[in-house]
């Protein structure tokens, strides 16, 4: 079950969207301009929570969310995740860190902080050679250009695979 503090953040960081409506709905407004909407019609402004996912596996939890187009993933015990989250936000508010993206850079797949081989291949740090090979094959299938992926993503997976083998099994 998703904790209340996660739901509060999702609502707080949500955005207002225009949803198709009807003339009868009390909150609907007529929009006649062409700003990328489906066309002149009645719309209702509605707050849509931030995209997020909370999952629990035993004592391990994961809070995955998207903000400003960047995907973040924080894993650990619920109390630890909440502590890390609130501490980083407090540091941003107090000016210790410049921005949200700087504070949470370790928890993203974007930029250098998220390019560690274990994050790219979605494996534990102590993965065996077999797990690394299996993880590589799975991610290679997902990112290969012939199967709908991008060339850049595939190269990132390939580089992570090579780094994993060199780090975990340097003489094989």
Secondary structure by P-SEA (a helix, b strand, c coil): cccaaaaaaaaaabbbbbcccccccccbbbbccccccccbbbbbbbbbcccbbbbbcccbbbbbbccccbbbbbbccaaaaaaaaaaaaaaaaaccccccccccccccccccccccccccccccccccaaaaaaaaaaaaaaccccccccaaaaaaaaaaaaaaaaaacccc
